Amino acid sequence: PPATSIMSSSTTTTAAAAPPKTKVGILVVGLGGNNGVTLLAGSIANARSLSWETQTELMSANWLGCITQLEPRGVHGGVGFRGRYDLADANDAAIGGWDVRSTKLGDALYESRVLEYDLVRRVRDEMNEMEIMKGVYDPSFVGESQHETATHVVTGTDASSWRSRVDRLRGDIRRFKEERGVTGHTTVIWSASVERPSEATYGSADELLEAIDNGAEDDLSPSILYAVASALEGCSFVNGGSQNTLSEALSELYETKYRSDPSASLAKFGPLTDAEKPAYLLGTDFKAGQTKFKTAAVEYIRALGLRPKVIASSNHLGNNDMLNLTTKKTLSAKMRVKSDIFTPWNETQLDHQVRVMYTPHIGDEKRDVVEYTSLGFLGCPHTMLTYTRCMDSVLCVPLMVDAAIWCDYFARNGCDAGTAARATAYLFKVPEGAARGVDPGFHRQMGELERALGGTLTKTTTTTSSAAAEEGKMTGKVLEEAVSKGVITADQAEALRKMAASM
């Protein structure tokens, strides 16, 4: 970076200018839901270094749970990645999004009962002034419990066709990035209600785009339209829900090779944003609490050489996400991902049972119980029982933050779709798209992340070495020319070469 001169009355010091901060963009579909408002409150609290009273102590703002924002701790490191890699600061992130409900964000935070009231009252007014973009909505994809409150939706010409909806979302994304001064990568995160499965299937990205452009009477879900708009604007898309948004056709749309060399179908959608830069399609369904521990617990059981036989689990809570799942058409999407988490291990003898219950009084505070029964030496039984209790949104929000920070980091380092998807597989119940088939074990998945990050350092070292070599060649040519013209002597040139090599 260029040098900056700092003047004082008696001395002049030269210091390197600090590199500009990376301002990532985070766009949340379902911004007014519990996850969205908890994310916004956390962002404000950290940006302003707020403190608030809890039942047990005075709490200060922090990013606990966000491993991209925590520094390594202990003799052997671990825990966090901040300082190990050039990761964006979540304090600088621009956050926005869409919702089909018009409830002001601060009021939605108050109604959610997720965070301590002393913090809520400090951020409520500011959040009430924040914009909520109107959401793309199709009542057939969500439970009947969601219909009455869906009043803040795209209507008129902008909702007249698949293409008009995608164009509207693209305009929203461009405006957000411009108005908020986003300098890094933008990630769109689906945190809205779980959709019923879409029945639309396409063999290629061209087929998908043609269906959107021609207004085909296909079963296209809102989440698919958000994902398409994100790809066309050079943004990553994270499917935090359980629905079947990800597909081979959509994965192809996210390939840099496809977007940078437009086909006739892609060309119909006009100029693309950052077409030659990486963007990622990640999912499916955030692995935040019970399921994340399941993958670690069963990994532990298998590592002991035991044979898992029965996993019987239940969880109950009373937030809007669970209310939406009281409809059979949406519940099937959730049960698919909860039941499929161990598939790549091929444990055919495993009887994995899952039950979910809607209990309004519990609110967002999820309670889950899991019993693990396995066979040990000579077939003797081995049983473990776990009980977990935590606000669901407090578990999910750190995954949203980390997903956006990782997408920005991998994009800045030119990582391909497969590398980014495998590295972030630990975030999802069922890794799909380019991450399909990754080992379900939590610690194995963290190993995938470490390998991907190590690859970025190798790439950076190689690039830096090559640049240094080229710079050395240029320096040598300049010095040779200076000697030939009598500007300096050969001895002086050699001394300058040694000085440059040691810097």
C-alpha positions as CSV (number, residue, x, y, z in Angstrom):
1,P,0.0,0.0,0.0
2,P,1.2,3.6,-0.5
3,A,3.1,5.2,2.3
4,T,1.5,8.0,4.4
5,S,3.7,10.8,5.8
6,I,3.0,11.8,9.4
7,M,4.4,15.2,10.3
8,S,5.4,16.5,13.8
9,S,7.3,19.6,14.9
10,S,10.7,17.8,15.0
11,T,10.4,14.5,13.1
12,T,8.8,13.0,10.0
13,T,7.7,9.4,10.2
14,T,6.5,7.2,7.3
15,A,3.8,4.6,8.0
16,A,1.9,2.2,5.8
17,A,-1.7,3.2,5.2
18,A,-4.2,0.8,6.7
19,P,-6.0,-1.3,4.1
20,P,-9.6,-0.4,3.6
21,K,-12.1,-2.3,5.6
22,T,-14.2,-4.9,3.8
23,K,-17.9,-4.1,4.3
24,V,-19.9,-7.3,3.5
25,G,-23.6,-7.3,2.7
26,I,-26.1,-9.6,4.5
27,L,-29.6,-9.7,3.0
28,V,-32.1,-11.7,5.0
29,V,-35.3,-13.1,3.5
30,G,-37.6,-13.0,6.5
31,L,-35.9,-10.0,8.1
32,G,-38.8,-9.5,10.5
33,G,-38.7,-13.0,11.9
34,N,-36.9,-14.0,15.1
35,N,-33.6,-14.7,13.4
36,G,-33.6,-11.4,11.4
37,V,-34.4,-9.1,14.3
38,T,-32.0,-10.9,16.7
39,L,-29.3,-10.5,14.1
40,L,-30.0,-6.7,13.7
41,A,-30.1,-6.2,17.5
42,G,-26.8,-8.0,17.9
43,S,-25.3,-5.9,15.1
44,I,-26.4,-2.6,16.7
45,A,-25.2,-3.8,20.2
46,N,-21.8,-4.7,18.9
47,A,-21.3,-1.6,16.8
48,R,-22.2,0.6,19.8
49,S,-20.5,-1.6,22.4
50,L,-23.7,-1.7,24.4
51,S,-24.1,-3.2,27.9
52,W,-27.3,-4.3,29.5
53,E,-28.6,-6.0,32.6
54,T,-29.5,-9.7,32.7
55,Q,-30.9,-11.9,35.5
56,T,-27.3,-12.8,36.6
57,E,-24.9,-10.1,35.5
58,L,-24.2,-7.0,33.4
59,M,-23.6,-8.2,29.9
60,S,-21.5,-6.6,27.2
61,A,-22.0,-6.9,23.5
62,N,-20.1,-9.8,21.9
63,W,-20.1,-12.2,18.9
64,L,-20.0,-15.4,20.9
65,G,-21.0,-18.3,18.7
66,C,-19.6,-16.6,15.6
67,I,-16.3,-18.5,15.0
68,T,-15.3,-16.0,12.3
69,Q,-15.3,-13.2,14.9
70,L,-13.6,-15.0,17.8
71,E,-9.8,-15.3,18.3
72,P,-8.2,-18.7,19.0
73,R,-7.8,-19.6,22.6
74,G,-5.7,-22.1,24.5
75,V,-2.3,-23.6,23.9
76,H,-3.4,-25.5,20.8
77,G,-5.6,-22.7,19.4
78,G,-9.0,-23.7,18.2
79,V,-12.3,-22.0,19.0
80,G,-12.1,-19.1,16.6
81,F,-10.5,-18.0,13.3
82,R,-10.2,-14.2,13.7
83,G,-6.5,-13.2,13.3
84,R,-5.6,-16.4,11.5
85,Y,-7.2,-15.3,8.3
86,D,-8.2,-12.0,6.7
87,L,-11.8,-12.2,7.6
88,A,-14.3,-9.3,7.4
89,D,-15.4,-7.7,10.7
90,A,-19.1,-8.3,11.3
91,N,-19.3,-4.9,13.1
92,D,-18.9,-3.3,9.6
93,A,-21.5,-5.5,7.9
94,A,-24.5,-3.9,6.1
95,I,-27.7,-5.8,7.0
96,G,-31.1,-5.5,5.3
97,G,-33.7,-7.7,3.7
98,W,-37.3,-8.6,2.9
99,D,-40.4,-9.7,4.8
100,V,-44.0,-10.3,3.9
101,R,-45.1,-8.9,7.2
102,S,-45.2,-5.1,7.8
103,T,-44.4,-5.2,11.6
104,K,-41.7,-2.7,12.4
105,L,-38.4,-4.5,13.2
106,G,-38.0,-3.1,16.8
107,D,-41.6,-4.1,17.6
108,A,-41.0,-7.5,16.1
109,L,-37.9,-7.9,18.3
110,Y,-40.0,-7.0,21.4
111,E,-42.7,-9.4,20.5
112,S,-40.2,-12.3,19.9
113,R,-39.2,-12.4,23.6
114,V,-35.8,-13.7,22.5
115,L,-33.4,-11.1,24.0
116,E,-33.3,-9.5,27.4
117,Y,-35.7,-6.5,27.7
118,D,-32.9,-4.2,28.9
119,L,-31.2,-4.7,25.5
120,V,-34.4,-4.6,23.5
121,R,-35.4,-1.2,24.9
122,R,-32.0,0.2,23.8
123,V,-32.3,-0.8,20.2
124,R,-36.1,-0.9,19.6
125,D,-36.5,2.7,18.3
126,E,-33.6,2.5,16.0
127,M,-34.7,-0.8,14.5
128,N,-38.3,0.6,14.0
129,E,-36.8,3.2,11.6
130,M,-35.1,0.5,9.4
131,E,-36.5,-0.4,6.0
132,I,-38.1,-3.7,5.3
133,M,-38.3,-4.5,1.6
134,K,-41.5,-6.1,0.3
135,G,-41.3,-9.8,-0.1
136,V,-42.1,-12.1,-3.0
137,Y,-45.0,-14.3,-1.8
138,D,-46.9,-17.3,-2.9
139,P,-49.4,-18.5,-0.3
140,S,-49.4,-22.1,-1.7
141,F,-45.9,-22.6,-0.4
142,V,-46.5,-21.9,3.3
143,G,-48.9,-23.0,5.9
144,E,-52.3,-21.4,6.3
145,S,-51.2,-19.9,9.6
146,Q,-48.9,-17.5,7.7
147,H,-51.6,-16.1,5.2
148,E,-53.3,-13.5,7.4
149,T,-50.1,-11.5,8.3
150,A,-48.7,-11.6,4.7
151,T,-49.7,-8.0,3.8
152,H,-46.2,-6.5,2.9
153,V,-45.8,-8.2,-0.5
154,V,-44.7,-7.4,-4.0
155,T,-47.9,-6.7,-6.1
156,G,-48.9,-5.2,-9.4
157,T,-46.6,-5.3,-12.4
158,D,-43.7,-6.4,-10.3
159,A,-45.6,-9.6,-9.4
160,S,-47.2,-10.2,-12.8
161,S,-44.7,-13.0,-13.9
162,W,-41.7,-15.0,-12.7
163,R,-39.5,-12.7,-14.7
164,S,-40.9,-9.5,-13.1
165,R,-40.4,-10.9,-9.6
166,V,-36.8,-11.8,-10.3
167,D,-36.2,-8.3,-11.9
168,R,-37.8,-6.7,-8.8
169,L,-35.5,-8.6,-6.5
170,R,-32.4,-7.8,-8.6
171,G,-33.3,-4.1,-8.3
172,D,-33.6,-4.4,-4.5
173,I,-30.2,-6.1,-4.3
174,R,-28.5,-3.4,-6.4
175,R,-30.1,-0.6,-4.5
176,F,-29.1,-2.1,-1.1
177,K,-25.5,-2.5,-2.1
178,E,-25.3,1.0,-3.5
179,E,-27.1,2.8,-0.7
180,R,-25.3,0.9,2.1
181,G,-21.8,1.2,0.5
182,V,-21.1,-2.5,0.4
183,T,-17.5,-3.1,-0.7
184,G,-17.2,-6.8,-0.1
185,H,-19.3,-9.8,-1.1
186,T,-23.1,-9.9,-0.5
187,T,-24.9,-13.0,0.8
188,V,-28.7,-13.5,0.6
189,I,-29.9,-15.8,3.4
190,W,-33.3,-17.6,3.4
191,S,-34.6,-17.3,7.0
192,A,-38.3,-17.1,6.1
193,S,-40.9,-19.8,6.8
194,V,-40.1,-23.3,5.5
195,E,-41.8,-23.9,2.1
196,R,-43.5,-27.0,0.9
197,P,-41.4,-28.9,-1.6
198,S,-41.4,-27.5,-5.1
199,E,-42.3,-29.9,-7.9
200,A,-40.5,-28.0,-10.6
201,T,-37.5,-29.8,-12.1
202,Y,-35.0,-28.6,-14.7
203,G,-32.1,-30.3,-16.5
204,S,-29.9,-27.2,-16.8
205,A,-29.6,-23.5,-15.8
206,D,-30.8,-22.6,-19.3
207,E,-34.0,-24.5,-18.8
208,L,-34.6,-22.8,-15.5
209,L,-34.0,-19.3,-16.9
210,E,-36.2,-20.1,-20.0
211,A,-39.1,-21.1,-17.7
212,I,-38.7,-17.9,-15.7
213,D,-38.5,-15.7,-18.8
214,N,-41.4,-17.4,-20.7
215,G,-43.7,-17.4,-17.7
216,A,-44.1,-21.2,-17.7
217,E,-46.8,-22.5,-15.4
218,D,-44.3,-24.3,-13.3
219,D,-44.2,-24.9,-9.5
220,L,-41.5,-22.3,-8.8
221,S,-41.1,-21.4,-5.1
222,P,-40.2,-17.9,-3.9
223,S,-36.9,-19.3,-2.5
224,I,-35.9,-20.4,-6.0
225,L,-36.7,-16.9,-7.4
226,Y,-34.6,-15.3,-4.6
227,A,-31.7,-17.7,-5.4
228,V,-31.9,-16.9,-9.1
229,A,-31.9,-13.1,-8.5
230,S,-28.9,-13.5,-6.2
231,A,-26.9,-15.4,-8.8
232,L,-27.6,-12.8,-11.5
233,E,-26.4,-10.1,-9.1
234,G,-23.2,-11.9,-8.1
235,C,-24.4,-12.7,-4.6
236,S,-24.2,-16.0,-2.7
237,F,-27.4,-17.6,-1.6
238,V,-27.8,-19.6,1.6
239,N,-30.8,-21.9,2.1
240,G,-31.3,-21.7,5.8
241,G,-34.7,-23.5,5.5
242,S,-35.6,-27.1,4.9
243,Q,-37.2,-26.8,1.5
244,N,-35.7,-28.3,-1.7
245,T,-34.5,-25.0,-3.2
246,L,-31.1,-26.3,-4.3
247,S,-30.9,-28.2,-7.6
248,E,-28.5,-29.1,-10.3
249,A,-29.9,-26.4,-12.6
250,L,-29.5,-23.8,-9.9
251,S,-26.0,-25.0,-9.0
252,E,-25.0,-24.5,-12.7
253,L,-26.3,-20.9,-12.6
254,Y,-23.8,-20.3,-9.8
255,E,-20.8,-21.6,-11.7
256,T,-18.5,-18.7,-12.7
257,K,-17.8,-20.4,-16.0
258,Y,-21.5,-20.3,-16.9
259,R,-22.2,-16.7,-15.7
260,S,-19.0,-15.3,-17.4
261,D,-19.8,-16.8,-20.8
262,P,-23.5,-16.1,-21.2
263,S,-25.7,-18.5,-23.2
264,A,-28.6,-17.2,-25.2
265,S,-30.9,-17.9,-22.3
266,L,-28.7,-16.1,-19.8
267,A,-28.2,-13.2,-22.1
268,K,-31.9,-12.4,-22.0
269,F,-31.5,-11.3,-18.4
270,G,-29.2,-8.4,-19.4
271,P,-25.9,-7.5,-17.9
272,L,-24.9,-9.5,-14.9
273,T,-23.2,-8.1,-11.8
274,D,-19.7,-9.5,-11.0
275,A,-20.2,-12.4,-13.5
276,E,-16.5,-13.4,-13.4
277,K,-16.3,-13.4,-9.6
278,P,-17.3,-16.4,-7.4
279,A,-20.7,-16.7,-5.8
280,Y,-21.9,-19.7,-3.9
281,L,-25.1,-21.7,-3.5
282,L,-25.1,-23.2,0.0
283,G,-27.6,-25.3,2.1
284,T,-29.7,-27.0,3.3
285,D,-31.3,-26.0,6.6
286,F,-29.1,-24.5,9.3
287,K,-27.7,-27.1,11.7
288,A,-27.9,-25.0,14.9
289,G,-28.7,-27.1,17.9
290,Q,-30.0,-30.6,18.4
291,T,-28.9,-31.9,14.9
292,K,-25.4,-30.4,15.3
293,F,-24.9,-32.2,18.5
294,K,-26.3,-35.4,17.1
295,T,-23.6,-35.4,14.3
296,A,-20.9,-34.9,17.0
297,A,-22.4,-37.5,19.3
298,V,-22.8,-40.2,16.7
299,E,-19.4,-39.4,15.4
300,Y,-18.1,-40.1,18.9
301,I,-20.1,-43.3,19.2
302,R,-18.7,-44.6,15.9
303,A,-15.1,-43.5,16.9
304,L,-15.4,-45.7,20.0
305,G,-16.2,-48.7,17.7
306,L,-19.8,-48.9,19.0
307,R,-22.7,-49.7,16.7
308,P,-25.5,-47.1,16.9
309,K,-28.9,-48.8,16.9
310,V,-31.5,-46.3,18.0
311,I,-31.6,-42.5,18.1
312,A,-34.9,-41.3,19.5
313,S,-35.3,-37.5,19.6
314,S,-37.9,-34.9,20.2
315,N,-38.0,-31.1,20.3
316,H,-40.6,-28.6,21.1
317,L,-40.9,-24.8,20.9
318,G,-43.5,-22.2,20.1
319,N,-42.1,-19.8,17.6
320,N,-43.5,-18.9,14.2
321,D,-41.3,-21.3,12.3
322,M,-42.8,-24.2,14.3
323,L,-46.3,-22.8,13.9
324,N,-45.8,-23.0,10.1
325,L,-44.8,-26.6,10.5
326,T,-48.2,-27.5,11.9
327,T,-49.2,-27.9,8.2
328,K,-48.4,-31.3,6.7
329,K,-47.2,-29.8,3.4
330,T,-44.4,-27.9,5.1
331,L,-43.7,-30.4,7.8
332,S,-42.6,-32.9,5.2
333,A,-39.7,-30.6,4.1
334,K,-38.5,-30.3,7.7
335,M,-38.7,-34.0,8.5
336,R,-36.7,-34.8,5.3
337,V,-33.6,-33.0,6.4
338,K,-33.9,-34.0,10.1
339,S,-34.1,-37.7,9.0
340,D,-31.4,-37.7,6.3
341,I,-28.5,-36.3,8.3
342,F,-26.7,-39.7,8.7
343,T,-27.3,-41.0,5.2
344,P,-23.6,-40.9,3.9
345,W,-22.5,-43.1,6.8
346,N,-24.6,-46.0,5.5
347,E,-25.6,-47.1,9.0
348,T,-28.5,-49.3,7.7
349,Q,-29.2,-50.8,11.1
350,L,-29.8,-47.3,12.7
351,D,-33.4,-46.6,13.7
352,H,-33.5,-42.8,13.7
353,Q,-36.8,-41.3,15.0
354,V,-37.6,-37.6,15.1
355,R,-40.6,-35.9,16.6
356,V,-41.3,-32.1,16.7
357,M,-44.1,-30.4,18.6
358,Y,-45.6,-26.9,18.6
359,T,-46.0,-25.5,22.1
360,P,-46.9,-21.8,22.0
361,H,-46.0,-21.1,25.7
362,I,-42.3,-22.1,25.1
363,G,-41.8,-19.4,22.5
364,D,-38.4,-19.4,20.9
365,E,-36.7,-21.3,23.7
366,K,-36.2,-24.7,22.1
367,R,-36.1,-27.8,24.3
368,D,-34.8,-31.1,22.9
369,V,-34.2,-34.5,24.3
370,V,-32.2,-37.3,22.5
371,E,-31.5,-40.8,23.6
372,Y,-28.7,-42.7,21.9
373,T,-28.7,-46.5,22.2
374,S,-25.7,-48.5,20.8
375,L,-24.1,-51.9,21.1
376,G,-20.7,-52.3,22.7
377,F,-18.4,-55.2,23.4
378,L,-20.2,-58.5,23.1
379,G,-23.4,-56.7,22.2
380,C,-23.8,-55.1,25.6
381,P,-25.9,-51.9,25.4
382,H,-24.5,-48.4,25.7
383,T,-27.0,-45.5,26.3
384,M,-26.5,-41.7,26.4
385,L,-29.2,-39.1,27.1
386,T,-28.9,-35.4,26.3
387,Y,-31.1,-32.4,27.1
388,T,-30.6,-29.0,25.5
389,R,-32.4,-25.7,26.1
390,C,-31.6,-22.5,24.3
391,M,-33.3,-19.7,22.3
392,D,-33.5,-21.1,18.7
393,S,-32.5,-17.7,17.2
394,V,-29.5,-17.3,19.4
395,L,-28.2,-20.6,17.9
396,C,-29.1,-19.7,14.3
397,V,-27.8,-16.1,14.1
398,P,-24.1,-16.9,14.5
399,L,-24.5,-19.4,11.6
400,M,-25.9,-16.6,9.4
401,V,-23.1,-14.3,10.3
402,D,-20.4,-16.9,9.7
403,A,-22.0,-18.0,6.4
404,A,-21.8,-14.4,5.1
405,I,-18.2,-13.9,6.3
406,W,-17.0,-17.2,4.8
407,C,-18.7,-16.4,1.5
408,D,-16.9,-13.1,1.4
409,Y,-13.5,-14.6,2.3
410,F,-13.7,-17.5,-0.2
411,A,-14.9,-15.2,-2.9
412,R,-12.1,-12.7,-2.3
413,N,-9.7,-15.6,-2.5
414,G,-11.1,-17.0,-5.8
415,C,-12.2,-20.3,-4.3
416,D,-14.4,-22.5,-6.5
417,A,-17.9,-23.6,-5.6
418,G,-16.9,-27.1,-4.4
419,T,-14.3,-25.8,-2.0
420,A,-16.6,-23.2,-0.5
421,A,-19.5,-25.7,-0.2
422,R,-17.5,-28.4,1.5
423,A,-15.8,-25.9,3.8
424,T,-19.2,-24.6,5.0
425,A,-20.9,-28.0,5.2
426,Y,-20.8,-27.9,9.0
427,L,-23.4,-25.2,8.9
428,F,-26.2,-27.3,7.4
429,K,-28.2,-30.4,8.4
430,V,-28.0,-31.9,4.9
431,P,-25.2,-30.4,2.8
432,E,-26.4,-30.2,-0.7
433,G,-25.3,-28.8,-4.0
434,A,-21.5,-29.0,-4.4
435,A,-21.2,-30.3,-0.8
436,R,-23.4,-33.3,-1.3
437,G,-21.8,-36.5,0.2
438,V,-19.6,-34.7,2.7
439,D,-19.0,-36.8,5.9
440,P,-21.8,-35.9,8.3
441,G,-19.5,-35.9,11.4
442,F,-19.2,-32.4,12.9
443,H,-15.5,-32.7,13.5
444,R,-14.9,-34.1,10.1
445,Q,-16.7,-31.2,8.6
446,M,-14.6,-28.8,10.6
447,G,-11.6,-30.5,9.1
448,E,-13.0,-29.7,5.6
449,L,-13.1,-26.0,6.7
450,E,-9.5,-26.1,7.9
451,R,-8.3,-27.7,4.7
452,A,-10.1,-25.1,2.6
453,L,-8.6,-22.3,4.6
454,G,-5.2,-23.8,4.4
455,G,-5.5,-23.9,0.6
456,T,-6.2,-20.1,0.6
457,L,-2.9,-19.5,2.5
458,T,-1.0,-21.7,0.0
459,K,-2.5,-19.8,-2.9
460,T,-1.7,-16.4,-1.3
461,T,1.9,-17.5,-0.6
462,T,2.4,-18.7,-4.2
463,T,0.9,-15.4,-5.5
464,T,3.1,-13.3,-3.2
465,S,6.2,-15.2,-4.2
466,S,5.5,-14.8,-7.9
467,A,4.9,-11.1,-7.4
468,A,8.1,-10.7,-5.5
469,A,10.0,-12.5,-8.2
470,E,8.6,-10.2,-10.9
471,E,9.4,-7.2,-8.8
472,G,12.9,-8.4,-8.3
473,K,13.3,-8.7,-12.1
474,M,12.1,-5.2,-12.6
475,T,14.4,-3.8,-10.0
476,G,17.3,-5.6,-11.6
477,K,16.5,-4.1,-15.0
478,V,16.2,-0.6,-13.6
479,L,19.6,-0.9,-11.8
480,E,21.3,-2.3,-15.0
481,E,20.0,0.7,-17.0
482,A,21.2,3.1,-14.3
483,V,24.7,1.6,-14.4
484,S,24.8,1.7,-18.2
485,K,23.9,5.4,-18.2
486,G,26.4,6.2,-15.5
487,V,23.9,7.2,-12.9
488,I,25.3,4.8,-10.4
489,T,28.3,2.5,-10.2
490,A,28.2,-1.3,-10.4
491,D,29.1,-1.5,-6.7
492,Q,26.3,0.8,-5.8
493,A,23.8,-1.2,-7.9
494,E,24.9,-4.4,-6.1
495,A,24.4,-2.8,-2.7
496,L,20.9,-1.7,-3.7
497,R,20.1,-5.2,-4.9
498,K,21.0,-6.7,-1.5
499,M,19.1,-4.0,0.3
500,A,16.0,-4.7,-1.8
501,A,16.3,-8.5,-1.2
502,S,16.4,-8.1,2.5
503,M,13.3,-5.9,2.8
